[in-house]
Amino acid sequence: MSHEPPGGGKRVPHIVIVGGGFGGLWTTRALASADVRITLIDRRNHHLFQPLLYQVATAGLSSPDIAAPLRHILRSQRNVEVRLGEVVGLDAAAREVELADGDRIGYDTLLLASGATHAYFGHDDWAPDAPGLKTLDDALHIRRRLLLAFERAEAAQDEAERAAWLSFAVVGGGPTGVELAGTLAEIARKTLRREFRRIDPAQAKVRLIEAGPRVLSSFPEELSEKARKQLQKLGVEVVTGTPVNAIDEHGYTLGDTVVPARTVVWAAGVAASKLGALLDAPRDRAGRVQVLPDLSVPGHPEIFIAGDLASVQQDGKPVPGVAPAAKQMGAHVARAILDRLKGRPTTPFRYKDYGNLATIGRMAAVVDVHGFKLSGLLAWWFWLAAHVFFLIGFRNRVIVLINWAWAYWSYQRHARIILGDRDD
Ligand SMILES: Cc1cc2nc3c(=O)[nH]c(=O)nc-3n(C[C@H](O)[C@H](O)[C@H](O)COP(=O)(O)OP(=O)(O)OC[C@H]3O[C@@H](n4cnc5c(N)ncnc54)[C@H](O)[C@@H]3O)c2cc1C
């Protein structure tokens, strides 16, 4: 049990933060000058910029371009200890979290900011044949499957097999699905041009499937329509209003039609981190914890939730599961902790919505900032500036900009090395 600081020292409040994503990291940094001791626990050693994960999955960026070790990010913040480990248990009465290695860590205040993952709507058996995108491991796995599909098509012995390897489907028409499908179509039509001898990669069929009536449903209808047109211009077939009914290693079923396809990527559905279930608190359908206005857990003023694990209603609508919301919640939790330490009442959290952006492919995007709508090239520049600006670490920003400048002029994607020797 590690209640005490390493090497002794005076007893100051111990804040345990689970998750070094946008929520947890923003709380940690906002407490930099507070007289507290922080233990930041994450099962991965890095903070990940998830909005650019699809670029790793589509070979445009490499892992270190969009991730940085938490120890490095927090190296100058003396009141933090970073612990690599997976939290598997919580004893709220004893105020301890339990790690997978059996260690127990006591807290005075706990923040759970362990995020969310993708969900298969009760069809977890689809996962091996339709991988989702949440972590760097997922992105590298998808990258490998996409690149291998073209290699398998080149080596295919008959036309049906070749067509199945050149048939790609992305399930889910939210921002991630749109980004993946648009970029995949560009890879097939531009990046791989002239590299194969037996197949024409441009003949690949890229389908984006959305069960709802339109893609990018969180955007105004006219931007959804513009996104659909931009996708079609890139060569993506957009299917809306039809759910996928089955997925296996041979393909997927759309309505009543069985479609042979060897590469299906899952970009639909969200399920909150399992840690929410360790609390005796109400949760919504996705498993998010319904928190009090100050983001604390009902009945547990010493436990807070931030980011994708928190279910927060504002003006009758749910606060979206996006990075700016997680950062704002993280900063709010830090303020609430400081308020408590000073004996002041906490204040309610209010989400400031700075707008909604999604990219579709090279030079194509949609932007909605409080009713100010942009699409096409101008929107893409806006999207690029915002994403590069928010990347943590100067090195990543410079490298990402250089990679993008190169990709812009050459259509090349520099991270096309297939790793691993498993037969996917
Ligand atoms: C592919 C993809 C694209 C996205 N694109 C955008 C976008 O363009 N714009 C946007 O605003 N948002 C985007 N989002 C959403 C955004 O990334 C999330 O809203 C945000 O990351 C939520 O922050 P968080 O701190 O709650 O969780 P996360 O950032 O997911 O961080 C959770 C952390 O908790 C750790 N963790 C989880 N469980 C445990 C455990 N048991 N023990 C220890 N550690 C644990 C994880 O390793 C992780 O580091 C995207 C998300 C994905 C997956």
Ligand as a Chemical Component Dictionary entry (heavy atoms), coordinates in Angstrom:
data_LIG
# 
_chem_comp.id                   LIG 
_chem_comp.type                 NON-POLYMER 
_chem_comp.pdbx_formal_charge   0 
_chem_comp.three_letter_code    LIG 
# 
loop_
_chem_comp_atom.comp_id 
_chem_comp_atom.atom_id 
_chem_comp_atom.alt_atom_id 
_chem_comp_atom.type_symbol 
_chem_comp_atom.charge 
_chem_comp_atom.model_Cartn_x 
_chem_comp_atom.model_Cartn_y 
_chem_comp_atom.model_Cartn_z 
_chem_comp_atom.pdbx_ordinal 
LIG C1  C1  C 0 -10.529 7.381  -33.067 1  
LIG C2  C2  C 0 -11.007 8.542  -32.253 2  
LIG C3  C3  C 0 -11.083 9.801  -32.843 3  
LIG C4  C4  C 0 -11.515 10.892 -32.120 4  
LIG N1  N1  N 0 -11.563 12.119 -32.718 5  
LIG C5  C5  C 0 -11.894 13.197 -31.999 6  
LIG C6  C6  C 0 -11.868 14.497 -32.586 7  
LIG O1  O1  O 0 -11.551 14.654 -33.768 8  
LIG N2  N2  N 0 -12.178 15.568 -31.789 9  
LIG C7  C7  C 0 -12.522 15.418 -30.478 10 
LIG O2  O2  O 0 -12.755 16.405 -29.799 11 
LIG N3  N3  N 0 -12.589 14.212 -29.902 12 
LIG C8  C8  C 0 -12.283 13.097 -30.624 13 
LIG N4  N4  N 0 -12.336 11.856 -30.044 14 
LIG C9  C9  C 0 -12.840 11.726 -28.658 15 
LIG C10 C10 C 0 -11.787 12.105 -27.646 16 
LIG O3  O3  O 0 -10.558 11.515 -27.958 17 
LIG C11 C11 C 0 -12.288 11.692 -26.263 18 
LIG O4  O4  O 0 -13.481 12.382 -25.999 19 
LIG C12 C12 C 0 -11.260 11.988 -25.176 20 
LIG O5  O5  O 0 -10.069 11.302 -25.407 21 
LIG C13 C13 C 0 -11.826 11.620 -23.811 22 
LIG O6  O6  O 0 -10.833 11.865 -22.846 23 
LIG P1  P1  P 0 -10.784 10.988 -21.527 24 
LIG O7  O7  O 0 -9.714  11.579 -20.667 25 
LIG O8  O8  O 0 -12.131 10.827 -20.960 26 
LIG O9  O9  O 0 -10.376 9.534  -22.018 27 
LIG P2  P2  P 0 -9.096  9.047  -22.828 28 
LIG O10 O10 O 0 -8.445  10.149 -23.560 29 
LIG O11 O11 O 0 -9.551  7.856  -23.579 30 
LIG O12 O12 O 0 -8.082  8.598  -21.689 31 
LIG C14 C14 C 0 -8.377  7.531  -20.830 32 
LIG C15 C15 C 0 -7.081  7.025  -20.244 33 
LIG O13 O13 O 0 -7.392  6.112  -19.214 34 
LIG C16 C16 C 0 -6.523  5.005  -19.300 35 
LIG N5  N5  N 0 -7.235  3.880  -18.688 36 
LIG C17 C17 C 0 -8.410  3.332  -19.084 37 
LIG N6  N6  N 0 -8.753  2.348  -18.257 38 
LIG C18 C18 C 0 -7.788  2.266  -17.292 39 
LIG C19 C19 C 0 -7.592  1.435  -16.162 40 
LIG N7  N7  N 0 -8.465  0.480  -15.808 41 
LIG N8  N8  N 0 -6.481  1.619  -15.424 42 
LIG C20 C20 C 0 -5.563  2.577  -15.768 43 
LIG N9  N9  N 0 -5.714  3.389  -16.831 44 
LIG C21 C21 C 0 -6.814  3.234  -17.582 45 
LIG C22 C22 C 0 -6.283  4.831  -20.794 46 
LIG O14 O14 O 0 -5.079  4.124  -21.036 47 
LIG C23 C23 C 0 -6.223  6.272  -21.254 48 
LIG O15 O15 O 0 -4.909  6.782  -21.236 49 
LIG C24 C24 C 0 -11.901 10.732 -30.757 50 
LIG C25 C25 C 0 -11.821 9.470  -30.156 51 
LIG C26 C26 C 0 -11.376 8.387  -30.900 52 
LIG C27 C27 C 0 -11.289 7.027  -30.255 53 
# 
loop_
_chem_comp_bond.comp_id 
_chem_comp_bond.atom_id_1 
_chem_comp_bond.atom_id_2 
_chem_comp_bond.value_order 
_chem_comp_bond.pdbx_ordinal 
LIG C1  C2  SING 1  
LIG C2  C3  SING 2  
LIG C2  C26 DOUB 3  
LIG C3  C4  DOUB 4  
LIG C4  N1  SING 5  
LIG C4  C24 SING 6  
LIG N1  C5  DOUB 7  
LIG C5  C6  SING 8  
LIG C5  C8  SING 9  
LIG C6  O1  DOUB 10 
LIG C6  N2  SING 11 
LIG N2  C7  SING 12 
LIG C7  O2  DOUB 13 
LIG C7  N3  SING 14 
LIG N3  C8  DOUB 15 
LIG C8  N4  SING 16 
LIG N4  C9  SING 17 
LIG N4  C24 SING 18 
LIG C9  C10 SING 19 
LIG C10 O3  SING 20 
LIG C10 C11 SING 21 
LIG C11 O4  SING 22 
LIG C11 C12 SING 23 
LIG C12 O5  SING 24 
LIG C12 C13 SING 25 
LIG C13 O6  SING 26 
LIG O6  P1  SING 27 
LIG P1  O7  DOUB 28 
LIG P1  O8  SING 29 
LIG P1  O9  SING 30 
LIG O9  P2  SING 31 
LIG P2  O10 DOUB 32 
LIG P2  O11 SING 33 
LIG P2  O12 SING 34 
LIG O12 C14 SING 35 
LIG C14 C15 SING 36 
LIG C15 O13 SING 37 
LIG C15 C23 SING 38 
LIG O13 C16 SING 39 
LIG C16 N5  SING 40 
LIG C16 C22 SING 41 
LIG N5  C17 SING 42 
LIG N5  C21 SING 43 
LIG C17 N6  DOUB 44 
LIG N6  C18 SING 45 
LIG C18 C19 SING 46 
LIG C18 C21 DOUB 47 
LIG C19 N7  SING 48 
LIG C19 N8  DOUB 49 
LIG N8  C20 SING 50 
LIG C20 N9  DOUB 51 
LIG N9  C21 SING 52 
LIG C22 O14 SING 53 
LIG C22 C23 SING 54 
LIG C23 O15 SING 55 
LIG C24 C25 DOUB 56 
LIG C25 C26 SING 57 
LIG C26 C27 SING 58 
# 
